[in-house]
Amino acid sequence: MLKLRINERLRELRIKSGYTQSQIAKILNIDRSTYSYYEIGKTMPDVSILMTLAKIFNISLEELLSDENGTHAVADGGARRDYVSGKKNSSRIYELSGRERELVGAFRACSEAQRERILQDVRDLMDRPPDKRG
């Protein structure tokens, strides 16, 4: 039976998407140390957190919980090789700044009603003259 290593998967997805642990923790509204425990395998996120993480990484819950076949190589001399290089990142979120990634992650974590409210607020803000935007 395949052992589920969700901690490794979370770390891989976070790095692949260009997020820091602090950014993910902020989106989840948890302490960074709590998220860090998920990645080192000290604790396991509950189902609601896993569902939110799947939204943040723009993948299904099934994809989040699946093991991407293959091992992650480590370069000689103990230096960590970027083990996600060469893998497709369909969200292309790595091209965004840290603040933009945080915004996208938070938006993805919202319900559909919350997303509509955010979009409407942004539209309303953009309809104002530049000197009145805030």
N, C-alpha and C positions, 0 to 999 in steps of 0.2 A: 504494500500500500504506500502511495506517495505521501510523504509528510509535508503538510502545508507550512511553508515558511513565509507567512504574511509579512513578517518584519523585513525580510530581504526585499520582498516585492514592493513594499511601501517606500523603502529607501531608493530602490531603482526607479520607481515612477516619479518620486519627488525630484531626484537628480535629473532624470530625463526631461522633466517639464521645466526645470530651471528654478524651482522653488527652494527656499531655505526652510529649515525646520521651524523657525520663528514665524515665517509667513503662513505656513500651513496651520500652525497652532493658533495664530491670530484669526484665521478664517474659521477654524473650528471652535473658537472661543474657549480654548483650553491653554494651560501652561505649556511652554516649550518643553519643559522636562517631561510632561505627560506624553507629548508626542514623541519625544526622544525614546521613552520607554517602549513605545510601540515598535520603533525601528530596531531597537536592540533586543527585542523579544522578552523584555521583562514583564510587560503586560500586553494584553490583547484588546484592541478596540472593540467596543460593543457594535451591534449590528447597525444602529443609527449612524455612528461615526463612520463605519465602513461604507454605508450608502452615500454619505456626504463626500467621503474621499473619492469614491468612484465618479461622482459628479465633478469634483474639482479636477480630476485627471482626465475627464471626458471619455470615460470608458464604462462598460457595463460592470455590474457587481461580479458577474461571472468572470470577466477578464481580470478584475482586481484579485480575485481569489485563485485564479489559475497560476500555475507555475510555468514561466516561459522556459521551455526546454533548453538545456545547456547550462554549462557552468560558467562562472564569471572568473576570467583569468586575472592573475596578479602579475605585474611586470617584475623582472629581475631586480634585485636590490631592495625589495620590500616596498617600492613605490606603487601606489595604487594606479592601475590602468583605468582609464575611463571606460568602464565596462558597458556603457550604454551607447558608445559611439558606433555609428553605423546602423543603429536601429531607427526605424522610422518614427518620427514624432508627429502624429497626425494633427495635433493641435497647434503646432508651430509656435507655442507659447514662449519658447526660449528666446525669441526675437524681441520680446517685450522687456521693458524696464521692471525692476522689482515692484514698484508701486502698481504698474499696469498688471503684472502677474497676480498681485494680491487682489486687485479689483476683479479680474476675470475669475479667479478662484472663488471669491465671495459671491459673485453673480451666479456662477454655476451651482453653488451650494444652496441658493435660494429656491423657494417654490416658484411655480409659474406666475402666481399672483404677485409675489414680491418682485419678480423680474419685470413684469409689466409696470409696476409702480416705479421702479428705478428708471426704466426707460422713459416713462412719462415725465418724471422729475428732470431727467437730463434734457429731454426735448424742451420742457418749459424753461430751463436754465439757458439753453442755447438760443431760444427765441428772444431773450432779453438783450439789450445793447451790451457790448463788451464791458463798458464801465459800470454796468449795473449787475454783473453776474456774481458778485460775491466778494 
